[in-house]
């Protein structure tokens, strides 16, 4: 798929000054949003961004503050496991 975005000339100039590669920044933002909303997996993000490894994809996502969506049950389970671990090492 080819995606074309129309940006007014004055804003394009501003964006060009703020980003080394506006197209890449837009693609990374899309990938991060799709990952956070559980639309794409980490491996799919890697492929979309044409990165060599999943670690590189994770670095991009971390830089953008994107984490996979979690349900309340998953969060509570993580908290319970953390509590149990802390109790076992005391």
N, CA, C and O atoms as a GROMACS GRO file, in nm:
protein
  360
    1UNK      N    1   0.085  -0.117   0.000
    1UNK     CA    2   0.000   0.000   0.000
    1UNK      C    3   0.089   0.123   0.000
    1UNK      O    4   0.188   0.131   0.072
    2UNK      N    5   0.052   0.216  -0.081
    2UNK     CA    6   0.119   0.345  -0.081
    2UNK      C    7   0.024   0.445  -0.018
    2UNK      O    8  -0.094   0.452  -0.053
    3UNK      N    9   0.074   0.523   0.075
    3UNK     CA   10  -0.006   0.621   0.146
    3UNK      C   11   0.049   0.759   0.114
    3UNK      O   12   0.168   0.785   0.130
    4UNK      N   13  -0.038   0.847   0.070
    4UNK     CA   14   0.002   0.984   0.040
    4UNK      C   15  -0.068   1.076   0.139
    4UNK      O   16  -0.188   1.065   0.164
    5UNK      N   17   0.010   1.167   0.194
    5UNK     CA   18  -0.044   1.264   0.290
    5UNK      C   19  -0.020   1.403   0.236
    5UNK      O   20   0.093   1.437   0.199
    6UNK      N   21  -0.124   1.482   0.230
    6UNK     CA   22  -0.112   1.621   0.184
    6UNK      C   23  -0.095   1.711   0.305
    6UNK      O   24  -0.178   1.713   0.396
    7UNK      N   25   0.014   1.786   0.303
    7UNK     CA   26   0.045   1.878   0.412
    7UNK      C   27   0.062   2.017   0.351
    7UNK      O   28   0.134   2.033   0.252
    8UNK      N   29  -0.005   2.116   0.408
    8UNK     CA   30   0.012   2.253   0.357
    8UNK      C   31   0.160   2.292   0.355
    8UNK      O   32   0.237   2.255   0.444
    9UNK      N   33   0.199   2.367   0.254
    9UNK     CA   34   0.340   2.402   0.233
    9UNK      C   35   0.404   2.466   0.357
    9UNK      O   36   0.517   2.433   0.392
   10UNK      N   37   0.332   2.558   0.421
   10UNK     CA   38   0.392   2.625   0.537
   10UNK      C   39   0.416   2.526   0.652
   10UNK      O   40   0.516   2.537   0.723
   11UNK      N   41   0.325   2.431   0.669
   11UNK     CA   42   0.344   2.331   0.775
   11UNK      C   43   0.450   2.229   0.735
   11UNK      O   44   0.524   2.180   0.821
   12UNK      N   45   0.459   2.197   0.608
   12UNK     CA   46   0.561   2.104   0.561
   12UNK      C   47   0.700   2.160   0.590
   12UNK      O   48   0.791   2.086   0.628
   13UNK      N   49   0.716   2.289   0.572
   13UNK     CA   50   0.844   2.353   0.602
   13UNK      C   51   0.877   2.340   0.750
   13UNK      O   52   0.990   2.308   0.787
   14UNK      N   53   0.779   2.365   0.835
   14UNK     CA   54   0.799   2.352   0.980
   14UNK      C   55   0.831   2.208   1.019
   14UNK      O   56   0.922   2.183   1.098
   15UNK      N   57   0.756   2.114   0.962
   15UNK     CA   58   0.781   1.973   0.993
   15UNK      C   59   0.918   1.930   0.944
   15UNK      O   60   0.988   1.854   1.011
   16UNK      N   61   0.957   1.978   0.827
   16UNK     CA   62   1.089   1.946   0.772
   16UNK      C   63   1.201   1.995   0.862
   16UNK      O   64   1.305   1.931   0.872
   17UNK      N   65   1.178   2.108   0.927
   17UNK     CA   66   1.280   2.162   1.018
   17UNK      C   67   1.285   2.082   1.148
   17UNK      O   68   1.390   2.075   1.213
   18UNK      N   69   1.172   2.021   1.185
   18UNK     CA   70   1.166   1.949   1.313
   18UNK      C   71   1.200   1.801   1.304
   18UNK      O   72   1.232   1.739   1.405
   19UNK      N   73   1.194   1.745   1.185
   19UNK     CA   74   1.221   1.603   1.167
   19UNK      C   75   1.320   1.582   1.054
   19UNK      O   76   1.311   1.647   0.949
   20UNK      N   77   1.413   1.492   1.075
   20UNK     CA   78   1.509   1.460   0.969
   20UNK      C   79   1.437   1.396   0.851
   20UNK      O   80   1.468   1.424   0.735
   21UNK      N   81   1.339   1.307   0.882
   21UNK     CA   82   1.264   1.236   0.778
   21UNK      C   83   1.118   1.231   0.822
   21UNK      O   84   1.079   1.144   0.901
   22UNK      N   85   1.037   1.321   0.770
   22UNK     CA   86   0.896   1.331   0.811
   22UNK      C   87   0.820   1.203   0.778
   22UNK      O   88   0.739   1.157   0.858
   23UNK      N   89   0.847   1.146   0.662
   23UNK     CA   90   0.779   1.022   0.624
   23UNK      C   91   0.807   0.909   0.720
   23UNK      O   92   0.717   0.835   0.759
   24UNK      N   93   0.934   0.896   0.759
   24UNK     CA   94   0.971   0.790   0.853
   24UNK      C   95   0.908   0.815   0.989
   24UNK      O   96   0.861   0.721   1.054
   25UNK      N   97   0.905   0.940   1.033
   25UNK     CA   98   0.844   0.973   1.162
   25UNK      C   99   0.695   0.938   1.161
   25UNK      O  100   0.642   0.886   1.260
   26UNK      N  101   0.628   0.965   1.050
   26UNK     CA  102   0.486   0.932   1.038
   26UNK      C  103   0.465   0.781   1.041
   26UNK      O  104   0.373   0.733   1.106
   27UNK      N  105   0.550   0.706   0.971
   27UNK     CA  106   0.538   0.561   0.967
   27UNK      C  107   0.563   0.501   1.106
   27UNK      O  108   0.492   0.410   1.148
   28UNK      N  109   0.663   0.552   1.177
   28UNK     CA  110   0.690   0.503   1.312
   28UNK      C  111   0.575   0.535   1.406
   28UNK      O  112   0.540   0.453   1.491
   29UNK      N  113   0.516   0.653   1.392
   29UNK     CA  114   0.402   0.689   1.476
   29UNK      C  115   0.283   0.597   1.449
   29UNK      O  116   0.214   0.555   1.543
   30UNK      N  117   0.259   0.565   1.324
   30UNK     CA  118   0.152   0.472   1.288
   30UNK      C  119   0.180   0.334   1.346
   30UNK      O  120   0.090   0.272   1.403
   31UNK      N  121   0.302   0.286   1.333
   31UNK     CA  122   0.339   0.155   1.387
   31UNK      C  123   0.322   0.152   1.539
   31UNK      O  124   0.270   0.054   1.593
   32UNK      N  125   0.364   0.257   1.606
   32UNK     CA  126   0.352   0.263   1.752
   32UNK      C  127   0.205   0.262   1.795
   32UNK      O  128   0.169   0.192   1.891
   33UNK      N  129   0.123   0.336   1.727
   33UNK     CA  130  -0.020   0.340   1.761
   33UNK      C  131  -0.085   0.204   1.736
   33UNK      O  132  -0.166   0.157   1.817
   34UNK      N  133  -0.050   0.141   1.624
   34UNK     CA  134  -0.106   0.009   1.592
   34UNK      C  135  -0.061  -0.095   1.695
   34UNK      O  136  -0.138  -0.184   1.731
   35UNK      N  137   0.063  -0.085   1.741
   35UNK     CA  138   0.114  -0.178   1.841
   35UNK      C  139   0.044  -0.156   1.975
   35UNK      O  140   0.003  -0.252   2.041
   36UNK      N  141   0.029  -0.031   2.014
   36UNK     CA  142  -0.036   0.000   2.141
   36UNK      C  143  -0.181  -0.044   2.143
   36UNK      O  144  -0.234  -0.081   2.248
   37UNK      N  145  -0.246  -0.041   2.028
   37UNK     CA  146  -0.387  -0.082   2.019
   37UNK      C  147  -0.402  -0.230   1.987
   37UNK      O  148  -0.512  -0.277   1.960
   38UNK      N  149  -0.290  -0.302   1.989
   38UNK     CA  150  -0.290  -0.447   1.964
   38UNK      C  151  -0.338  -0.483   1.824
   38UNK      O  152  -0.395  -0.589   1.802
   39UNK      N  153  -0.313  -0.392   1.729
   39UNK     CA  154  -0.347  -0.417   1.589
   39UNK      C  155  -0.231  -0.492   1.522
   39UNK      O  156  -0.252  -0.582   1.441
   40UNK      N  157  -0.108  -0.453   1.557
   40UNK     CA  158   0.012  -0.518   1.504
   40UNK      C  159   0.094  -0.578   1.618
   40UNK      O  160   0.100  -0.523   1.727
   41UNK      N  161   0.156  -0.692   1.589
   41UNK     CA  162   0.248  -0.753   1.684
   41UNK      C  163   0.385  -0.687   1.671
   41UNK      O  164   0.409  -0.607   1.581
   42UNK      N  165   0.474  -0.722   1.762
   42UNK     CA  166   0.610  -0.669   1.756
   42UNK      C  167   0.678  -0.711   1.625
   42UNK      O  168   0.747  -0.631   1.562
   43UNK      N  169   0.657  -0.836   1.585
   43UNK     CA  170   0.716  -0.884   1.460
   43UNK      C  171   0.658  -0.809   1.340
   43UNK      O  172   0.731  -0.779   1.245
   44UNK      N  173   0.531  -0.780   1.342
   44UNK     CA  174   0.470  -0.704   1.232
   44UNK      C  175   0.522  -0.561   1.227
   44UNK      O  176   0.543  -0.506   1.119
   45UNK      N  177   0.545  -0.502   1.344
   45UNK     CA  178   0.604  -0.368   1.350
   45UNK      C  179   0.745  -0.373   1.290
   45UNK      O  180   0.783  -0.284   1.214
   46UNK      N  181   0.821  -0.476   1.324
   46UNK     CA  182   0.956  -0.492   1.268
   46UNK      C  183   0.952  -0.496   1.116
   46UNK      O  184   1.032  -0.430   1.049
   47UNK      N  185   0.858  -0.572   1.062
   47UNK     CA  186   0.846  -0.584   0.916
   47UNK      C  187   0.801  -0.452   0.855
   47UNK      O  188   0.855  -0.410   0.752
   48UNK      N  189   0.703  -0.385   0.916
   48UNK     CA  190   0.653  -0.258   0.864
   48UNK      C  191   0.764  -0.154   0.857
   48UNK      O  192   0.774  -0.079   0.760
   49UNK      N  193   0.847  -0.151   0.960
   49UNK     CA  194   0.955  -0.052   0.966
   49UNK      C  195   1.083  -0.100   0.899
   49UNK      O  196   1.184  -0.030   0.897
   50UNK      N  197   1.079  -0.222   0.843
   50UNK     CA  198   1.193  -0.282   0.773
   50UNK      C  199   1.318  -0.283   0.860
   50UNK      O  200   1.426  -0.241   0.817
   51UNK      N  201   1.302  -0.331   0.981
   51UNK     CA  202   1.414  -0.339   1.075
   51UNK      C  203   1.470  -0.480   1.075
   51UNK      O  204   1.400  -0.576   1.040
   52UNK      N  205   1.595  -0.494   1.113
   52UNK     CA  206   1.663  -0.623   1.111
   52UNK      C  207   1.617  -0.717   1.222
   52UNK      O  208   1.611  -0.838   1.203
   53UNK      N  209   1.584  -0.661   1.339
   53UNK     CA  210   1.550  -0.747   1.451
   53UNK      C  211   1.431  -0.692   1.529
   53UNK      O  212   1.394  -0.575   1.518
   54UNK      N  213   1.372  -0.781   1.608
   54UNK     CA  214   1.262  -0.739   1.696
   54UNK      C  215   1.314  -0.644   1.803
   54UNK      O  216   1.240  -0.558   1.851
   55UNK      N  217   1.442  -0.659   1.840
   55UNK     CA  218   1.501  -0.568   1.940
   55UNK      C  219   1.501  -0.425   1.888
   55UNK      O  220   1.472  -0.331   1.962
   56UNK      N  221   1.534  -0.408   1.761
   56UNK     CA  222   1.532  -0.274   1.701
   56UNK      C  223   1.390  -0.217   1.702
   56UNK      O  224   1.370  -0.099   1.729
   57UNK      N  225   1.293  -0.303   1.673
   57UNK     CA  226   1.153  -0.259   1.676
   57UNK      C  227   1.116  -0.216   1.817
   57UNK      O  228   1.048  -0.114   1.836
   58UNK      N  229   1.159  -0.292   1.916
   58UNK     CA  230   1.128  -0.259   2.056
   58UNK      C  231   1.191  -0.126   2.095
   58UNK      O  232   1.131  -0.049   2.170
   59UNK      N  233   1.311  -0.098   2.046
   59UNK     CA  234   1.377   0.030   2.075
   59UNK      C  235   1.294   0.145   2.020
   59UNK      O  236   1.272   0.245   2.088
   60UNK      N  237   1.247   0.131   1.896
   60UNK     CA  238   1.163   0.237   1.835
   60UNK      C  239   1.036   0.256   1.915
   60UNK      O  240   0.997   0.368   1.947
   61UNK      N  241   0.970   0.146   1.948
   61UNK     CA  242   0.844   0.155   2.022
   61UNK      C  243   0.866   0.215   2.161
   61UNK      O  244   0.785   0.295   2.208
   62UNK      N  245   0.974   0.177   2.226
   62UNK     CA  246   1.004   0.232   2.359
   62UNK      C  247   1.030   0.382   2.350
   62UNK      O  248   0.984   0.459   2.434
   63UNK      N  249   1.105   0.422   2.246
   63UNK     CA  250   1.134   0.565   2.227
   63UNK      C  251   1.004   0.644   2.210
   63UNK      O  252   0.995   0.760   2.253
   64UNK      N  253   0.905   0.582   2.149
   64UNK     CA  254   0.777   0.648   2.124
   64UNK      C  255   0.677   0.625   2.237
   64UNK      O  256   0.564   0.674   2.231
   65UNK      N  257   0.718   0.552   2.340
   65UNK     CA  258   0.630   0.528   2.454
   65UNK      C  259   0.514   0.434   2.424
   65UNK      O  260   0.408   0.445   2.486
   66UNK      N  261   0.534   0.343   2.331
   66UNK     CA  262   0.427   0.251   2.292
   66UNK      C  263   0.444   0.117   2.361
   66UNK      O  264   0.550   0.054   2.353
   67UNK      N  265   0.341   0.076   2.429
   67UNK     CA  266   0.340  -0.054   2.496
   67UNK      C  267   0.212  -0.124   2.456
   67UNK      O  268   0.110  -0.059   2.428
   68UNK      N  269   0.215  -0.257   2.451
   68UNK     CA  270   0.094  -0.329   2.411
   68UNK      C  271  -0.018  -0.306   2.512
   68UNK      O  272   0.006  -0.292   2.632
   69UNK      N  273  -0.140  -0.302   2.463
   69UNK     CA  274  -0.256  -0.284   2.550
   69UNK      C  275  -0.265  -0.401   2.646
   69UNK      O  276  -0.235  -0.515   2.609
   70UNK      N  277  -0.306  -0.374   2.768
   70UNK     CA  278  -0.323  -0.479   2.868
   70UNK      C  279  -0.461  -0.467   2.928
   70UNK      O  280  -0.513  -0.358   2.948
   71UNK      N  281  -0.519  -0.582   2.956
   71UNK     CA  282  -0.650  -0.582   3.023
   71UNK      C  283  -0.628  -0.561   3.172
   71UNK      O  284  -0.517  -0.576   3.222
   72UNK      N  285  -0.734  -0.527   3.242
   72UNK     CA  286  -0.726  -0.510   3.387
   72UNK      C  287  -0.683  -0.640   3.453
   72UNK      O  288  -0.608  -0.639   3.551
   73UNK      N  289  -0.729  -0.753   3.400
   73UNK     CA  290  -0.692  -0.884   3.456
   73UNK      C  291  -0.542  -0.909   3.442
   73UNK      O  292  -0.478  -0.961   3.533
   74UNK      N  293  -0.485  -0.871   3.327
   74UNK     CA  294  -0.341  -0.888   3.308
   74UNK      C  295  -0.261  -0.801   3.404
   74UNK      O  296  -0.160  -0.845   3.459
   75UNK      N  297  -0.305  -0.679   3.424
   75UNK     CA  298  -0.237  -0.588   3.515
   75UNK      C  299  -0.245  -0.640   3.658
   75UNK      O  300  -0.145  -0.639   3.730
   76UNK      N  301  -0.362  -0.685   3.699
   76UNK     CA  302  -0.378  -0.740   3.833
   76UNK      C  303  -0.294  -0.867   3.851
   76UNK      O  304  -0.237  -0.890   3.957
   77UNK      N  305  -0.288  -0.950   3.748
   77UNK     CA  306  -0.205  -1.071   3.754
   77UNK      C  307  -0.058  -1.036   3.769
   77UNK      O  308   0.012  -1.100   3.847
   78UNK      N  309  -0.012  -0.935   3.695
   78UNK     CA  310   0.127  -0.890   3.708
   78UNK      C  311   0.154  -0.839   3.849
   78UNK      O  312   0.258  -0.869   3.908
   79UNK      N  313   0.059  -0.762   3.903
   79UNK     CA  314   0.076  -0.708   4.039
   79UNK      C  315   0.080  -0.823   4.141
   79UNK      O  316   0.161  -0.819   4.234
   80UNK      N  317  -0.005  -0.924   4.124
   80UNK     CA  318  -0.007  -1.038   4.214
   80UNK      C  319   0.125  -1.115   4.207
   80UNK      O  320   0.180  -1.151   4.311
   81UNK      N  321   0.176  -1.140   4.088
   81UNK     CA  322   0.303  -1.211   4.074
   81UNK      C  323   0.418  -1.130   4.134
   81UNK      O  324   0.509  -1.187   4.195
   82UNK      N  325   0.415  -0.999   4.116
   82UNK     CA  326   0.518  -0.914   4.175
   82UNK      C  327   0.514  -0.922   4.327
   82UNK      O  328   0.618  -0.933   4.392
   83UNK      N  329   0.394  -0.916   4.384
   83UNK     CA  330   0.378  -0.926   4.529
   83UNK      C  331   0.430  -1.061   4.579
   83UNK      O  332   0.503  -1.067   4.678
   84UNK      N  333   0.392  -1.168   4.510
   84UNK     CA  334   0.433  -1.303   4.550
   84UNK      C  335   0.585  -1.316   4.542
   84UNK      O  336   0.647  -1.380   4.628
   85UNK      N  337   0.644  -1.258   4.440
   85UNK     CA  338   0.789  -1.263   4.427
   85UNK      C  339   0.857  -1.189   4.542
   85UNK      O  340   0.952  -1.240   4.602
   86UNK      N  341   0.807  -1.069   4.571
   86UNK     CA  342   0.866  -0.991   4.681
   86UNK      C  343   0.855  -1.066   4.814
   86UNK      O  344   0.947  -1.061   4.896
   87UNK      N  345   0.744  -1.134   4.835
   87UNK     CA  346   0.725  -1.210   4.959
   87UNK      C  347   0.823  -1.328   4.966
   87UNK      O  348   0.870  -1.364   5.074
   88UNK      N  349   0.853  -1.388   4.852
   88UNK     CA  350   0.940  -1.506   4.850
   88UNK      C  351   1.086  -1.471   4.874
   88UNK      O  352   1.164  -1.557   4.916
   89UNK      N  353   1.126  -1.347   4.849
   89UNK     CA  354   1.268  -1.309   4.868
   89UNK      C  355   1.293  -1.239   5.001
   89UNK      O  356   1.406  -1.202   5.031
   90UNK      N  357   1.191  -1.221   5.080
   90UNK     CA  358   1.210  -1.154   5.210
   90UNK      C  359   1.249  -1.252   5.317
   90UNK      O  360   1.269  -1.214   5.432
   0.00000   0.00000   0.00000
